[in-house]
Amino acid sequence: MTTPSIVVKGLHVTRQGQEVLSDLNFQVAAGEVFALLGGNGAGKSTTLLTCIGMLKPSAGSVTICGHSAADEPEAVRRSLAYLSETASLYEHLSARENLRYFLELAGTKPDPVAIEQALDTVSLQADARDRRSAGFSKGMRQKVAIALALLRKTPVLLLDEPTSGLDPVAVEEFNRLLITLCQRDVAILMVTHDLFGACEVSSRIGLLRDGHLVNQFEASRDVNGKLIHVDVNEVKRSFAGREAA
Amino acid sequence: MTAILHIARGEWQHMLRTRLAVTIIVMLLALIAVAAASSAQQLVSESQTREAYQREAEATFRSQPARHPHRMVHYGHYVFRTPAPLAVIDPGVDPFTGRSIFLEGHRRNTAAFAEARETSVLTRLGVVSPAFALQVVAPLLLILLGFTSVVRERERGTLLQLIAQGVPARALVLGKAAAIGSVAALASLPLLIGVMWLSIRHPTEALPALLVFAGHATYLGFWVLLITVVSALASKARSALITLIIVWAATTILMPRIAADVAATAVTSQTQTEMDILVQRDMRVVGDSHNINDPGFRSFQDQVLEEYGVDRIEDLPVNYRGLVSLQGEAEGSAVMNQYAAELHATQRRQATIINLFAIASPYLAVRNLSMRSAGTDLINHQRFLDAAEAQRFELIQQINTVHANEVLFADDSARSVDHESEQRTRVSGDFWHRLQDFNFTPQPASDRLLAALPLGVVLALWLLAATVLIRRVARKAGEA
């Protein structure tokens, strides 16, 4: 494993008097997809919000590319791209305009050629690029959001339930994009309750329950270095067993 | 700073691409521009009309033929108030208080021909001054334009997206405020142009005009910040809109009425009818100056006879009837002035109470600041009434003096039965040329500025409170 881009160490987070995360520990290295799997209320979104620096830990720490999320949130945010569940875009702007706007706000000068390349990479249809994003499907919005991450060249990508509401073709396209990002050494932390999707694309999977990381699974690689997916049934058994317990 | 400008530009882009926002901006600008243009046109024509009427009334009075002086006392004369230059921005109480007064003997008439009473109900509702547009309508339109500014980002998930990519929450909130503020600035532009134009035409009005502009700019600035704060605090756009509409209605519709009711309850004043009855009662004590034998003037008669050293009024070197008229007018005026002074003092106390409500309503602060600076408030109306009364008293006493000095007592006593005597009681029309021009001037600019200053401080405090609030909210907006 290379130097971890995301380090979560002994993390405790309390919200409205309730401990939502308890002694959470994991790391995500560059080029790795770590999926945090869990049901509703397990603490998945809280983990992401803490990584962004929008929630302060009551104990422990989150470090992104060497910066503490609690103490240096702005430096952390410069290092990451965040893709929300809804893949929100400005509906009155086109795909290109959305990218330009977000890039300007990130302090990056928008380069039209680079924007076209990024949109090519994410395979957004040419006729959709100048259309207002109000009519975009979630898959199309996600493509624009991934294009933004590519353009910003951030070393870390945080994904919140990225495949929920996507059709199988869109999921496949999305997974292909994640692999592209991994090949560019982006560390990806994905929170999801989609067991199959997580197993399909993740290098490692962590099972999150009631704020605790209860189990971790690692994908192996074959002799050619190709990822051998995490066994869905193994994760399912562990998940079911923990539920029963 | 760059992020704030980017956010502001983004918000402008959103406004321009949203039909509702474009409609609101166009409506706002059109309303202000139309209000300014129609108000300016109305004021110019009003000024010309009133000046023309004033000169005509003066010419009519001066051109009267030889008459008995007391007939001229009852013939009377009109004085008109020329609108203050800044009435083009804020007509204040002018449309409701009347613009002319009929000056005659024995009576202190109140102002008549109020615009609001003369026009039809529909026209009355249709008249919008720039001050009204900026004080009442502009905040409402700014609310409709800006209530979603921040909460929209939260509802659609772009807020988290922006914060997560390192856009400071402060820049986001201030950028939104800057965008709404730029629309408010655009809406204030006709006012600024008007203020500059007025300052060139009437240099003495430059400072009050500037204060009127500064007051409105501060007031709109307060609304811009409040709209952004509420939008940033709300979890749903609908709740932001409801909150802001409630604040708008409470401060601009409800509070002025509450303030007026509290003022009327705390400082009770007589109605015009009640006051008229009391004046008549006291005037009866003074006596009827048309009747030289009225018991009210018995001691005056003794005093006059003693002063001139004669035993009978017929032996006086002056016309006793004229003297009684002079005395009756002086005593009657004193009675009427006393009641008027009490009424004015009551109204001023009520106005002070209403001003105190500026602490609870920025609308009241800007409304009263604007009227005071413009010279269109109650104080200036009272000043007009007093100036007209001074003119009336001067005119009537001049005529009464002519009556005393130029008409023989014998002729005066016999004029109703003897035609020749009656002819001799008519004094030359040349006397009516002594009528002085009526030139009412509003309170000096320095006095108006001084009076408006406390309201300016209250408005500044409202803006300061909103600034403190937005700083706190901007810090919180970046937290989950």
Interface residues (C-beta under 8 A of the other chain):
Chain A: L49 I52 M54 L55 P73 E74 R77 R78 L80 A81 Y82 S84 E85 T86 S88 L89 Y90 E91 H92 L93 Y101 F102 E104 L105 A106 G107 R152 L158
Chain B: T2 A3 H6 I7 G10 Q13 H14 R17 T18 R156 G157 T158 L160 Q161 L162 I163 A164 Q165 G166 V167 P168 G478 E479 A480
